[in-house]
Amino acid sequence: MRTQDGGGGGRDDRRMWKPRVATRYRFGSLALGVAGVYALVVVGVWAWTEWVYRSDETGLSAFGLVVVTAPLSFVPLVTLWPKFLSLTPLAGAGLIQAWLLWRVLRGREVWSGARRPG
């Protein structure tokens, strides 16, 4: 809400706060939400899988992480990384996919007249 004296620079405080990086792109808020939720899911499944994998050495617990991070997770699986690297390459593949989601979904950059370069 605006203040009683009409101050506040004409800014409406009821508007939802958005990160500056999201406002620079046409679909920045949507892209940030999708990529952020996906990154949280990847980190959560990775943490859960690491915890279960410590007690269950069968390797079947990693199947959920492979499914969540597919198709990019197939690269570490094909290269047959050493066992000491554990599940970290799969989580890394998922975080790269989250970044790619941000890049693809955000759309074109929107310029205001004052900020346009050149």
N, C-alpha and C positions, 0 to 999 in steps of 0.2 A: 504494500500500500504506500501511497505517497504520504509525505509528512504533512502536518497541519499547515505549515507556513508555505507549502507549495514548493519547497526546496527539493533537493535530491537530484538536481540536474536533469529533471524530466525523465528519469529512469523509473520504470515501473518495477517495484520490488516483488511483485507477485509472479513475475516471469521466472521460470525455472533456471537455475544456474547451469551454464554449459561451459565446459573447458574451452579455452581460446582456440585450441587446435581444431575442435569440432566445428566452431562457427566459421572457419575459413573455407569450408567445403560445402557443396550443395547438400549432400546427404551425410555430413560429418557426424551428426549426433547418432543417427541410426548405425552407421559403420562403427563408431566407437563403442556403442552398446553391444553390437553383435560380436565384434572382435574381443571386447573385454570379457563378456560372458564366456565365450569359447576359451579364452586363455585361462580363466578361472576354473572351468571344467577340466581342462588339460592338467593344470597344476593339482587340482583336487584328486583326479583319477591317478595321476602319477604318485602322489603322496600315499594314497590308499594302497596302490599296487606295490610300492616299495615296502610298506608296512606288512602286507600280506606275504610278499615274496620272501621276506626274512624268515617267516615261520613255515611257509609252504614252498619247498624247493622244487616242486613239480614243473613250475613255469607256466601253468595254466592261468595263473593270476594275471599274467601280463597280457592276456588276450583282450581284456577290456581296454587297456591302453593302446594296443594296436588298432582296435576298432575306432576309438575316439580320434586318433591321430592319422588315420588313413586318409588319403593315399600316400602322403609324403613319408609316412613311417616305414614304407616298404623299402626305402633306400637303405636305412641302417640294417634292416633284416637281411637284405640281399648281400650286403658287404660282409656279413658275419663278423661283427665287431667282437673284440675280446670280452670275456665274461666280467672282467673287473670294471668295465664301463657300465655294466648293469643296464638299467632302463633309462638312463639320462639321455641317450641319443633320441629315443622315442619322444620324450618330453620336449626336447629341443626341436624336433620336427613339428610337433604340435604348436609350439610358440612361433615358429616361422610361418606356419599356416595362419595363425591369428594375425600376424603382421600382414600377410598377403590378403587376408579378408579385409583388413582396414584399408589397404591400398586399392583394392578393387571396388569396394562398396562406397567409398567416400565421395566419388564423383569429381566434377570439375571444381577448381578453386573459384570462389566468388570474391570479387574485388569491389570494395566501395570506391567511390570517386576519389576520396582523399588518400587512399592507401595504394592505388594503382601505380606500379613502377613505371618510370620513364615518362 
